[in-house]
Amino acid sequence: MNPTIERTMHGLDRTCNFAHPAARFGALAAPLLAAAMLWALAPPARAGGPVGVAPAATFVVAYRDAPDTVSAEGVVEAVRQSTLAAQIAGQIVELRVKVGDSVKSGQVLLRIDPRAAEQVVSGSQSQLAEAQAGLANAQRTFERNKQLFEQNFISKAGLDKAELDYKAAQARVGALRASAGQASTAQTFTTITAPYAGVVAATSIEVGDMATPGRPLVTVFDPASMRVIATLSQSSLRAVKLQLPVQVEVPAVGRRLTARQVTLVPLADSRTHTTKLRLELADSAGLLPGQFARAYFATGVARKLLIPVDAVLRRSEVTAVYVQGAGGQAQLRQIRVGEASGDGTIEVLAGLREGERIALDPVKAGLLPAASR
């Protein structure tokens, strides 16, 4: 027994009155409480850790041949994205879609008040009917004057005038027929439909707003076909090999893709001395226009000391990894890294040697007890 507890119990035996049962119980409870407190503060209890925690997975550091790349920032955009604008003036009377809705090709998106367009169509058709009646009258007059001229009842000037009136009536009918067709076409502009299947990205109007020619109404894009527009400096453009695969990283969705096709836009920016490249993506699931992307263009092949990007722990200005020591314990070590590659690895410039083991999950390795690392 602990000497302190023994002395405490001995003192209590001499001073306590055991005549009453309650006093006897209190005398026994006091040393038991003191013993429990000493046991709770014992060092073995404080040093106890998680039981059954699996050791962190490790990665063997090694040199390997890897593409030497140049990174370029870019933006995801849809290959097909259309901003539908009004072609006639009128009030918005119906809006059938909202942002984020999926639409089919030819689906009605909104309607503009058609009454003004209907009145224009009615007026043009009436003018056309009037012109057609005048053409019929001019034709009969010309045929009648032709017979009278053959019988020498009218002069050649009278016949010529009748012929000119007939041709003028024909021209008037043709012009009014074209005007009526234009009015009929304009009437269809009151209904705005989706040009292809896609997703509504933006609606710039609400019901009751006034539509004017050229005002944007709805923006639609096709999510099945996406690409990245990357900006590369002209000095780097000379070094890259566009015939080699180009890796594209989209941090927002945590994906790395390979460009299906690379197109160099034949136009350089004179202010920034950069050139744009279009990177067509084969798999665009989950991508949205406007997302940030980073493209990695290969310039050659080099031998590098590479580790997984996820194994690197970044805290403020410190870049480090957990290195497994000889006794199996993981120790935090600061390293210096280069640029990340498109395949999820990063080059180590200093701080590690080939053959060392590092933890793949630095957060988990830092939380594990020393004996479990």
Solvent accessible surface area in square Angstrom, and as a share of the most:
residue,aa,sasa,rsa
1,M,164,0.73
2,N,70,0.36
3,P,83,0.52
4,T,70,0.41
5,I,23,0.12
6,E,102,0.46
7,R,159,0.58
8,T,60,0.35
9,M,67,0.30
10,H,106,0.47
11,G,22,0.21
12,L,46,0.23
13,D,90,0.47
14,R,178,0.65
15,T,110,0.64
16,C,40,0.24
17,N,103,0.53
18,F,73,0.31
19,A,84,0.65
20,H,116,0.52
21,P,90,0.57
22,A,66,0.51
23,A,41,0.31
24,R,104,0.38
25,F,148,0.62
26,G,38,0.37
27,A,10,0.08
28,L,105,0.52
29,A,40,0.31
30,A,49,0.38
31,P,8,0.05
32,L,129,0.64
33,L,118,0.59
34,A,37,0.29
35,A,34,0.26
36,A,56,0.43
37,M,113,0.51
38,L,82,0.41
39,W,192,0.67
40,A,57,0.44
41,L,119,0.59
42,A,27,0.21
43,P,86,0.54
44,P,106,0.67
45,A,61,0.48
46,R,159,0.58
47,A,89,0.69
48,G,59,0.56
49,G,48,0.46
50,P,82,0.52
51,V,146,0.84
52,G,80,0.77
53,V,46,0.27
54,A,62,0.48
55,P,94,0.59
56,A,14,0.11
57,A,64,0.49
58,T,44,0.26
59,F,70,0.29
60,V,65,0.37
61,V,0,0.00
62,A,41,0.32
63,Y,94,0.36
64,R,101,0.37
65,D,91,0.47
66,A,2,0.02
67,P,64,0.40
68,D,58,0.30
69,T,29,0.17
70,V,41,0.23
71,S,40,0.26
72,A,6,0.04
73,E,110,0.49
74,G,6,0.06
75,V,74,0.43
76,V,0,0.00
77,E,56,0.25
78,A,6,0.05
79,V,52,0.30
80,R,111,0.40
81,Q,94,0.42
82,S,32,0.21
83,T,78,0.45
84,L,30,0.15
85,A,38,0.30
86,A,3,0.02
87,Q,111,0.49
88,I,30,0.15
89,A,55,0.43
90,G,10,0.09
91,Q,86,0.38
92,I,1,0.00
93,V,70,0.40
94,E,57,0.26
95,L,41,0.20
96,R,124,0.45
97,V,11,0.06
98,K,137,0.58
99,V,89,0.51
100,G,49,0.47
101,D,39,0.20
102,S,91,0.59
103,V,6,0.03
104,K,154,0.65
105,S,77,0.49
106,G,46,0.45
107,Q,69,0.31
108,V,29,0.16
109,L,0,0.00
110,L,0,0.00
111,R,77,0.28
112,I,1,0.00
113,D,24,0.12
114,P,48,0.30
115,R,159,0.58
116,A,64,0.50
117,A,11,0.08
118,E,79,0.35
119,Q,129,0.57
120,V,91,0.52
121,V,15,0.09
122,S,65,0.42
123,G,36,0.34
124,S,10,0.07
125,Q,97,0.43
126,S,69,0.45
127,Q,90,0.40
128,L,25,0.13
129,A,58,0.45
130,E,115,0.51
131,A,5,0.04
132,Q,76,0.34
133,A,65,0.50
134,G,36,0.35
135,L,36,0.18
136,A,39,0.30
137,N,84,0.43
138,A,12,0.10
139,Q,74,0.33
140,R,137,0.50
141,T,44,0.26
142,F,32,0.13
143,E,81,0.36
144,R,130,0.47
145,N,28,0.14
146,K,86,0.36
147,Q,111,0.49
148,L,61,0.30
149,F,67,0.28
150,E,124,0.56
151,Q,109,0.49
152,N,133,0.68
153,F,145,0.61
154,I,51,0.26
155,S,71,0.46
156,K,109,0.46
157,A,74,0.57
158,G,29,0.28
159,L,20,0.10
160,D,53,0.27
161,K,130,0.55
162,A,5,0.04
163,E,56,0.25
164,L,118,0.59
165,D,67,0.35
166,Y,39,0.15
167,K,110,0.47
168,A,63,0.49
169,A,16,0.12
170,Q,80,0.35
171,A,69,0.54
172,R,124,0.45
173,V,5,0.03
174,G,35,0.34
175,A,65,0.50
176,L,22,0.11
177,R,123,0.45
178,A,69,0.53
179,S,48,0.31
180,A,9,0.07
181,G,37,0.35
182,Q,135,0.60
183,A,8,0.06
184,S,45,0.29
185,T,71,0.41
186,A,26,0.20
187,Q,58,0.26
188,T,87,0.51
189,F,59,0.25
190,T,8,0.05
191,T,40,0.23
192,I,17,0.09
193,T,58,0.34
194,A,3,0.02
195,P,67,0.42
196,Y,24,0.09
197,A,54,0.42
198,G,7,0.07
199,V,31,0.18
200,V,1,0.01
201,A,39,0.31
202,A,41,0.32
203,T,35,0.20
204,S,63,0.41
205,I,3,0.01
206,E,110,0.49
207,V,89,0.51
208,G,38,0.37
209,D,47,0.24
210,M,103,0.46
211,A,0,0.00
212,T,65,0.38
213,P,87,0.55
214,G,56,0.54
215,R,81,0.29
216,P,64,0.40
217,L,1,0.00
218,V,0,0.00
219,T,17,0.10
220,V,0,0.00
221,F,11,0.04
222,D,15,0.08
223,P,52,0.33
224,A,83,0.65
225,S,38,0.24
226,M,1,0.00
227,R,37,0.13
228,V,0,0.00
229,I,29,0.15
230,A,0,0.00
231,T,53,0.31
232,L,4,0.02
233,S,43,0.28
234,Q,63,0.28
235,S,70,0.45
236,S,25,0.16
237,L,41,0.21
238,R,196,0.72
239,A,51,0.40
240,V,15,0.08
241,K,83,0.35
242,L,59,0.30
243,Q,144,0.64
244,L,63,0.31
245,P,89,0.56
246,V,2,0.01
247,Q,52,0.23
248,V,1,0.00
249,E,30,0.14
250,V,0,0.00
251,P,67,0.42
252,A,74,0.58
253,V,51,0.29
254,G,66,0.63
255,R,60,0.22
256,R,105,0.38
257,L,21,0.10
258,T,67,0.39
259,A,13,0.10
260,R,148,0.54
261,Q,99,0.44
262,V,39,0.23
263,T,55,0.32
264,L,71,0.35
265,V,34,0.19
266,P,131,0.83
267,L,138,0.69
268,A,54,0.42
269,D,51,0.27
270,S,94,0.61
271,R,189,0.69
272,T,72,0.42
273,H,114,0.51
274,T,27,0.16
275,T,8,0.05
276,K,100,0.43
277,L,0,0.00
278,R,95,0.35
279,L,0,0.00
280,E,25,0.11
281,L,7,0.03
282,A,76,0.59
283,D,74,0.38
284,S,10,0.06
285,A,68,0.53
286,G,56,0.54
287,L,5,0.02
288,L,102,0.51
289,P,44,0.28
290,G,55,0.53
291,Q,31,0.14
292,F,82,0.34
293,A,0,0.00
294,R,71,0.26
295,A,0,0.00
296,Y,6,0.02
297,F,2,0.01
298,A,7,0.05
299,T,30,0.18
300,G,19,0.18
301,V,111,0.64
302,A,36,0.28
303,R,153,0.56
304,K,23,0.10
305,L,10,0.05
306,L,3,0.01
307,I,0,0.00
308,P,28,0.18
309,V,39,0.22
310,D,116,0.60
311,A,0,0.00
312,V,16,0.09
313,L,25,0.12
314,R,121,0.44
315,R,138,0.50
316,S,122,0.79
317,E,163,0.73
318,V,67,0.38
319,T,23,0.13
320,A,2,0.02
321,V,0,0.00
322,Y,27,0.10
323,V,6,0.04
324,Q,61,0.27
325,G,32,0.31
326,A,121,0.94
327,G,74,0.71
328,G,22,0.22
329,Q,93,0.42
330,A,10,0.08
331,Q,118,0.53
332,L,96,0.48
333,R,79,0.29
334,Q,116,0.52
335,I,10,0.05
336,R,145,0.53
337,V,29,0.17
338,G,25,0.24
339,E,109,0.49
340,A,31,0.24
341,S,10,0.07
342,G,2,0.02
343,D,79,0.41
344,G,14,0.14
345,T,21,0.12
346,I,4,0.02
347,E,42,0.19
348,V,9,0.05
349,L,87,0.43
350,A,42,0.33
351,G,35,0.34
352,L,15,0.07
353,R,161,0.59
354,E,97,0.43
355,G,49,0.47
356,E,27,0.12
357,R,112,0.41
358,I,0,0.00
359,A,4,0.03
360,L,67,0.33
361,D,66,0.34
362,P,8,0.05
363,V,83,0.48
364,K,83,0.35
365,A,1,0.01
366,G,27,0.25
367,L,145,0.72
368,L,11,0.05
369,P,41,0.26
370,A,53,0.41
371,A,103,0.80
372,S,26,0.17
373,R,69,0.25
